[in-house]
Amino acid sequence: MSFFTDRLHAFPRYELYQLGVETGIYPYYRSVESASRPRVTVEGRDVINFGSNNYLSLSYHPRVIEAANAATNRFGTGVTGSRLLNGTLTLHRELEGELAEFYGTPACLVFSTGYVANSCAIAGFLGRHDVAIVDKEAHNSLLSGIRLSGAAMRRFRHNDLAQLEAVLGRLPADVGKGVIVDGVYSMGGDTAPLAEMVEICRRFPNTFLLDDEAHGLGVLGARGRGAAEEQGVLADVDLVTVTFSKSLGSCGGALLGPADAIELLTLTSEPFIFTASNTPGSVAAALEALRVLCEEPERPARLRSNVTSFLGLLAERGVPTNPAQSAIITIPLRRADEVSVAAVFHDLFEAGVFVNPVIPPAVTGEAGLIRLSLMVDHDAAMLEEAAETLYKVIAAHDQL
């Protein structure tokens, strides 16, 4: 066998991949054939869409589409260079200014993706003499940034404030320390106790707190600014990262924080300096989506109302859910091996409900989940139909 074949066959989930391809139950890399609406076409099948993070239903909003088209007509399909050279458009400056105003922060820097925003921020601020203290369920992009930075990594148990404080307490005062968490955790949908974390971090010198609000933007808080706003500490968190690929219906990301932090990144962050800039259409789409959110601040509340309604429908049918603190609802499965989770996904898909099947390492331990992301445009009839389908399929698999 070739080098690549050996590596392929040695991959931990290769057996699931092979079985799934042979039986048709492999749940990943499905081809989507329409816009990410509440009902979406996936490989020829019309399904209720709970597999998207399009929380505010803005990726197909007429104004957002029009803005993307207008920017493409003006600037072309791509900038063909990095932000350092020719890739900083007037659109970037507008978006950075309006995001900073929205969050009430001095400055903002836009990146090509949310993943790059996280990686660039951490690698730009921390070095090999520093320490990153990170939640064990933090997103992969945060872990990649730590590895890229060369900083020592210390993990603490998920949302365990006592262990976080203990880790910080063992580090020398003169060592640079970054505490890195998700405001909303992408697989569990739960939130970080940011208010308590802010208080802990303030007790230790040379420490900053980075809050990734990828799944909080447009979902939590009175104005949809995330878990930090909901907990009343938005002004106290040192750095906030967001992505445009969820509530803003586009592609890209941003870091918000002090002006000197942003200036430092433009000088030190190699991934930012050497990565091609966003396409004009994606920047314009994110900008217009942000403006829609500002003009329609009721959207996050409507979304949260959908979450409450759907949780009630599932509870009526005896379908268990993990605590839901965002627009992400997860259903734990009794038999959580990879094949069983994939089989539940397959039968839900065949019955007209598209979800995200979650297996390790995306979740810790031996857990397996069905993950659903709600959208503001899911109507009552869709939620009722989906709840009934979920109950019937999960029960048929003896997973309740």
C-alpha positions in Angstrom: 0.0 0.0 0.0 1.0 3.6 -0.6 2.0 6.1 2.1 -1.5 7.7 1.9 -3.4 4.4 1.9 -1.5 3.3 5.0 -2.5 6.5 6.7 -6.1 6.3 5.5 -6.6 2.8 6.9 -4.9 3.8 10.2 -7.3 6.7 10.7 -9.3 6.0 13.9 -12.7 6.4 12.2 -11.9 4.8 9.0 -14.1 1.8 9.7 -17.1 4.1 10.2 -16.2 5.9 7.0 -16.0 2.6 5.1 -19.1 1.1 6.5 -21.0 4.4 6.0 -20.0 4.6 2.4 -21.0 1.0 1.7 -24.4 1.2 3.5 -25.2 4.9 2.8 -25.4 5.9 6.4 -22.2 8.0 6.4 -23.5 11.3 7.7 -20.8 13.8 6.6 -20.0 15.8 3.4 -23.6 15.7 2.1 -24.2 17.8 -0.9 -26.5 20.8 -0.3 -28.5 22.0 -3.3 -30.3 25.1 -2.1 -30.0 28.1 0.2 -29.8 27.3 3.9 -33.4 28.0 4.6 -35.6 26.3 7.2 -36.4 23.8 4.5 -33.3 22.8 2.4 -32.6 20.4 -0.4 -29.9 18.0 0.4 -29.0 15.4 -2.2 -32.4 15.6 -3.8 -34.4 15.4 -0.6 -36.4 18.2 0.9 -35.7 18.3 4.7 -36.3 20.5 7.7 -33.0 22.2 8.3 -31.5 21.9 11.7 -28.0 21.3 10.4 -27.1 24.9 9.7 -25.9 27.7 12.0 -27.9 30.3 10.1 -29.5 31.4 13.4 -31.0 34.7 12.2 -31.9 33.4 8.8 -29.9 36.2 7.1 -27.9 34.2 4.5 -30.8 34.4 2.1 -32.2 37.8 3.3 -32.8 40.0 0.1 -30.8 42.9 1.4 -27.8 40.7 2.3 -27.9 39.0 -1.2 -28.2 42.4 -2.9 -25.2 43.8 -0.9 -23.1 40.8 -1.9 -24.0 41.2 -5.5 -23.3 44.9 -5.6 -19.9 44.5 -3.9 -19.0 41.8 -6.4 -20.0 44.0 -9.3 -17.9 46.9 -7.9 -14.8 45.1 -6.6 -14.8 41.8 -8.5 -14.9 38.3 -7.2 -11.7 38.4 -5.1 -9.1 40.9 -3.9 -6.2 38.5 -5.0 -4.0 39.5 -2.0 -3.6 39.9 1.7 -4.9 42.7 3.9 -1.2 43.9 4.3 -0.9 44.5 0.5 -3.9 45.1 -1.7 -6.6 43.3 0.3 -7.9 46.0 2.6 -11.1 47.4 0.9 -13.2 50.3 2.0 -15.7 47.6 2.9 -13.3 46.1 5.5 -13.0 49.5 7.2 -16.7 50.0 7.2 -17.4 46.6 8.7 -14.6 47.0 11.3 -16.0 50.4 12.3 -19.6 49.2 12.6 -18.7 46.0 14.5 -16.6 48.0 17.0 -19.5 50.4 17.5 -22.0 47.5 17.9 -19.8 45.9 20.6 -18.8 49.1 22.2 -15.1 48.3 21.8 -12.3 50.7 20.6 -11.2 48.7 17.6 -11.9 45.7 15.4 -9.9 43.6 12.9 -11.6 41.5 10.2 -10.2 38.1 9.1 -10.9 35.7 6.2 -12.7 33.2 8.5 -13.7 32.8 12.1 -11.2 30.0 12.5 -8.4 32.3 11.2 -9.6 35.1 13.6 -9.1 32.8 16.6 -5.8 31.3 15.4 -4.4 34.7 14.5 -5.4 36.4 17.8 -3.9 33.7 20.0 -0.7 33.3 17.9 -0.3 37.1 17.7 -0.6 37.7 21.5 1.1 34.7 23.0 4.6 33.3 22.5 6.7 30.4 23.6 7.4 32.0 27.0 3.7 32.5 27.7 0.9 30.1 28.9 -2.6 29.5 27.4 -5.2 28.3 29.9 -8.0 26.8 27.9 -11.3 25.0 28.6 -11.3 21.4 27.7 -14.3 21.8 25.4 -12.8 24.8 23.5 -13.2 24.9 19.8 -10.5 23.4 17.6 -9.6 26.8 16.2 -8.6 28.0 19.6 -6.4 25.0 20.2 -4.8 25.5 16.8 -4.0 29.1 17.7 -2.3 27.9 20.9 -0.3 25.3 19.1 0.7 27.9 16.5 1.8 30.4 19.2 4.2 28.0 20.8 2.8 28.9 24.2 2.5 26.2 26.9 -1.0 24.9 27.1 -2.9 24.2 30.4 -6.3 22.7 30.2 -9.0 23.0 32.8 -12.2 21.0 33.2 -15.2 22.4 31.3 -16.5 25.5 33.1 -14.6 24.5 36.3 -13.9 27.8 38.0 -12.0 26.3 40.9 -9.6 24.5 38.6 -9.1 27.6 36.4 -8.2 29.6 39.5 -5.9 26.9 40.7 -4.0 26.7 37.4 -3.6 30.5 37.3 -2.4 30.4 40.9 0.5 28.0 40.1 1.9 30.3 37.4 4.5 33.0 38.1 3.2 36.5 38.2 5.6 37.7 35.4 4.5 35.1 32.9 2.0 36.1 30.2 -1.3 34.3 30.5 -4.2 34.0 28.2 -7.5 32.4 29.5 -9.3 31.2 26.4 -13.0 30.1 26.3 -16.1 29.9 24.2 -18.9 32.2 25.2 -21.2 29.5 23.7 -19.8 26.0 23.2 -20.5 24.8 19.7 -21.3 21.1 20.5 -23.1 21.4 23.9 -24.7 24.8 23.3 -24.0 25.8 26.9 -22.3 29.0 28.0 -19.1 29.9 29.9 -19.5 31.5 33.3 -17.9 34.7 32.0 -18.8 37.0 34.9 -16.9 34.7 37.4 -14.1 34.2 34.9 -13.6 38.0 34.6 -13.4 38.3 38.3 -10.8 35.4 38.6 -8.6 36.8 35.8 -8.5 40.2 37.4 -6.8 38.7 40.4 -3.8 37.6 38.4 -1.3 40.0 36.7 -0.3 39.7 33.0 -3.6 37.8 32.2 -6.2 38.4 29.5 -9.5 36.7 28.8 -10.5 35.8 25.2 -14.2 35.1 24.6 -15.1 33.4 21.4 -18.7 34.5 20.6 -19.1 32.6 17.3 -22.3 31.0 18.5 -23.4 33.9 20.8 -23.5 36.7 18.2 -27.1 37.2 17.2 -28.4 34.7 19.8 -27.8 35.9 23.3 -28.0 39.3 25.0 -30.5 42.2 24.6 -28.9 43.3 21.4 -27.6 39.9 20.3 -24.0 40.5 21.3 -23.5 37.1 23.0 -23.0 35.5 26.3 -20.8 38.3 27.6 -23.6 40.8 27.0 -26.2 38.4 28.6 -24.0 38.1 31.7 -23.4 41.9 31.9 -19.6 41.7 31.4 -19.2 42.7 27.7 -17.1 45.7 28.8 -14.9 43.6 31.1 -13.9 40.8 28.7 -10.5 41.7 27.2 -10.9 40.3 23.7 -13.9 39.0 21.8 -13.8 37.0 18.6 -16.8 36.4 16.3 -17.5 34.7 13.0 -19.6 35.8 10.1 -20.6 32.3 9.0 -23.4 31.8 11.5 -25.7 34.7 12.5 -24.3 37.1 9.9 -24.9 34.6 7.0 -21.5 35.1 5.3 -17.9 34.0 5.7 -15.2 35.7 7.8 -14.4 36.6 11.3 -13.3 39.4 13.5 -11.4 40.3 16.7 -12.7 43.1 18.9 -10.7 44.7 21.7 -8.3 47.6 22.6 -6.7 49.6 19.9 -3.2 48.6 20.9 -4.1 44.9 20.7 -5.5 45.3 17.2 -2.4 47.3 16.1 -0.2 44.6 17.6 -1.9 41.9 15.6 -1.4 43.7 12.3 2.4 43.6 13.1 2.9 40.2 14.7 0.2 37.8 13.4 1.8 35.9 10.5 -1.5 34.1 9.5 -3.2 37.4 9.2 -0.3 39.0 7.3 0.1 36.2 4.8 -3.5 35.0 4.3 -5.6 36.3 1.4 -8.3 38.7 2.3 -12.0 38.0 2.3 -13.9 38.2 -1.0 -15.7 41.5 -1.4 -19.1 39.8 -1.5 -18.6 38.1 1.8 -17.5 41.3 3.5 -20.5 43.2 2.1 -22.9 40.4 3.1 -21.6 40.4 6.7 -21.9 44.2 6.9 -25.4 44.3 5.6 -26.4 41.4 7.9 -25.0 43.4 10.9 -27.1 46.4 9.8 -30.2 44.2 9.6 -29.5 42.9 13.1 -29.1 46.5 14.4 -32.3 47.6 12.8 -34.3 44.5 13.9 -33.0 43.9 17.4 -36.1 41.6 18.1 -34.6 38.8 15.9 -32.5 37.2 18.7 -35.5 37.2 21.1 -37.7 35.6 18.4 -35.0 33.0 17.9 -34.8 32.3 21.7 -38.6 31.9 21.6 -38.3 29.2 19.0 -35.8 27.4 21.2 -38.2 27.5 24.2 -41.1 26.3 22.1 -39.1 23.4 20.5 -37.8 22.3 23.9 -41.4 22.1 25.1 -42.4 20.0 22.1 -39.6 17.6 22.7 -40.3 17.4 26.5 -44.0 16.6 25.8 -42.8 13.5 23.8 -40.3 12.4 26.4 -37.3 13.2 24.2 -34.4 14.2 26.6 -32.2 17.2 25.9 -29.1 18.6 27.5 -29.5 22.0 29.1 -30.0 24.5 26.3 -28.5 28.0 26.8 -28.3 29.1 23.2 -29.8 28.3 19.8 -28.2 24.8 19.9 -30.2 21.9 21.3 -28.5 18.6 21.8 -30.1 15.2 22.4 -28.0 12.6 24.2 -28.2 9.0 22.9 -28.2 6.0 25.1 -26.1 4.0 22.7 -23.5 6.5 21.5 -21.1 4.4 19.4 -20.3 5.9 16.0 -22.4 3.5 13.9 -25.5 4.0 16.1 -25.3 7.7 15.9 -24.8 7.6 12.2 -27.8 5.3 11.8 -30.1 7.7 13.8 -28.9 10.5 11.5 -29.6 8.4 8.4 -33.2 7.6 9.5 -33.9 11.1 10.5 -32.7 12.3 7.1 -34.8 9.8 5.3 -37.8 11.0 7.4 -37.2 14.6 6.4 -35.2 16.1 9.3 -31.6 17.2 8.7 -29.4 17.3 11.9 -25.8 17.2 12.9 -24.6 13.8 14.3 -21.8 14.4 16.8 -19.2 11.8 17.8 -15.8 12.0 19.6 -13.6 13.9 19.4 -16.1 16.6 18.8 -17.6 15.7 22.2 -15.5 14.4 25.1 -15.6 10.9 26.5 -17.9 8.3 25.0 -20.8 10.7 24.4 -22.8 10.8 21.2 -25.3 13.5 20.4 -27.8 14.6 17.9 -27.3 18.4 17.5 -29.9 20.8 16.2 -29.4 24.5 15.4 -32.6 26.5 15.4 -33.3 29.4 13.0 -35.5 32.4 13.5 -37.5 31.4 10.4 -38.5 28.0 11.7 -42.3 28.2 12.0 -44.6 26.4 14.5 -45.6 23.7 12.0 -42.0 22.9 11.2 -41.1 22.6 14.8 -44.1 20.3 15.5 -43.3 18.1 12.6 -39.7 17.9 13.5 -40.4 17.1 17.2 -42.7 14.2 16.2 -40.2 12.8 13.7 -37.4 13.0 16.2 -39.5 11.1 18.8 -40.5 8.4 16.4 -37.0 7.8 14.9 -35.1 8.0 18.2 -37.6 5.7 19.9 -37.4 3.2 17.0 -33.6 3.0 17.6 -34.2 2.4 21.3 -32.4 5.5 22.1 -34.8 7.2 24.5 
